[in-house]
């Protein structure tokens, strides 16, 4: 059980396809063919996006994983 699973009964987030945006061309057809993305798709979208960001010369993804202690 995830820490927020109990809260999921009160709301839900769906991203609904509206227009074809070139930025999403990096996603596989298993995602782009869907008309609605749900929370089950977010990890895959995030992983793909991060892998593309990691290749960019100005990325700051190292700041996202920086440990303070």
Kinemage of the C-alpha trace (Angstrom):
@kinemage 1
@onewidth
@group {chain A} dominant
@subgroup {mainchain}
@vectorlist {calphas} color= white
{ca unk a 1} P 0.000 0.000 0.000
{ca unk a 2} L 1.447 3.335 -1.046
{ca unk a 3} L 1.377 6.227 1.431
{ca unk a 4} L -1.191 8.076 -0.701
{ca unk a 5} L -3.342 5.151 -1.796
{ca unk a 6} L -6.030 6.044 0.732
{ca unk a 7} L -6.278 9.545 -0.756
{ca unk a 8} L -6.822 8.249 -4.299
{ca unk a 9} L -10.475 7.656 -3.497
{ca unk a 10} L -10.974 11.449 -3.370
{ca unk a 11} L -9.592 12.403 -6.754
{ca unk a 12} L -7.997 11.353 -9.985
{ca unk a 13} L -5.867 12.936 -12.684
{ca unk a 14} L -6.172 12.144 -16.360
{ca unk a 15} L -4.268 13.870 -19.152
{ca unk a 16} L -6.475 13.970 -22.234
{ca unk a 17} L -5.113 14.186 -25.767
{ca unk a 18} L -5.969 17.474 -27.462
{ca unk a 19} L -3.383 18.305 -30.131
{ca unk a 20} L -0.342 16.599 -31.594
{ca unk a 21} L 2.611 18.299 -29.928
{ca unk a 22} L 6.038 17.645 -31.433
{ca unk a 23} L 7.629 17.325 -27.977
{ca unk a 24} L 5.735 14.103 -27.433
{ca unk a 25} L 7.297 12.456 -30.496
{ca unk a 26} L 9.917 10.936 -28.165
{ca unk a 27} L 7.256 8.706 -26.605
{ca unk a 28} L 6.614 5.201 -27.919
{ca unk a 29} L 3.384 4.464 -29.770
{ca unk a 30} L 2.112 2.512 -26.753
{ca unk a 31} L 1.747 5.916 -25.073
{ca unk a 32} L 1.020 8.238 -28.016
{ca unk a 33} L -1.774 5.990 -29.269
{ca unk a 34} L -3.669 6.444 -26.001
{ca unk a 35} L -6.287 9.177 -25.840
{ca unk a 36} L -5.986 9.371 -22.034
{ca unk a 37} L -2.938 8.996 -19.794
{ca unk a 38} L -3.504 7.988 -16.200
{ca unk a 39} L -1.208 7.712 -13.182
{ca unk a 40} L -0.128 4.282 -14.405
{ca unk a 41} L 1.582 5.945 -17.398
{ca unk a 42} L 3.382 8.735 -15.523
{ca unk a 43} L 6.470 6.741 -14.514
{ca unk a 44} L 7.152 5.651 -18.103
{ca unk a 45} L 6.652 9.212 -19.390
{ca unk a 46} L 8.959 10.564 -16.689
{ca unk a 47} L 11.650 7.956 -17.370
{ca unk a 48} L 11.644 8.680 -21.106
{ca unk a 49} L 11.666 12.443 -20.560
{ca unk a 50} L 14.553 12.233 -18.102
{ca unk a 51} L 16.609 10.099 -20.489
{ca unk a 52} L 16.197 12.766 -23.179
{ca unk a 53} L 16.953 15.570 -20.688
{ca unk a 54} L 20.112 13.761 -19.562
{ca unk a 55} L 21.484 14.068 -23.101
{ca unk a 56} L 20.984 17.850 -23.240
{ca unk a 57} L 24.141 19.855 -22.561
{ca unk a 58} L 22.348 22.259 -20.185
{ca unk a 59} L 20.479 19.681 -18.121
{ca unk a 60} L 20.472 20.040 -14.359
{ca unk a 61} L 19.149 16.594 -13.478
{ca unk a 62} L 22.053 16.183 -11.074
{ca unk a 63} L 20.346 18.774 -8.879
{ca unk a 64} L 17.260 16.565 -8.707
{ca unk a 65} L 19.178 13.713 -7.107
{ca unk a 66} L 21.448 15.730 -4.856
{ca unk a 67} L 21.487 14.447 -1.279
{ca unk a 68} L 21.574 17.083 1.426
{ca unk a 69} L 22.893 14.862 4.217
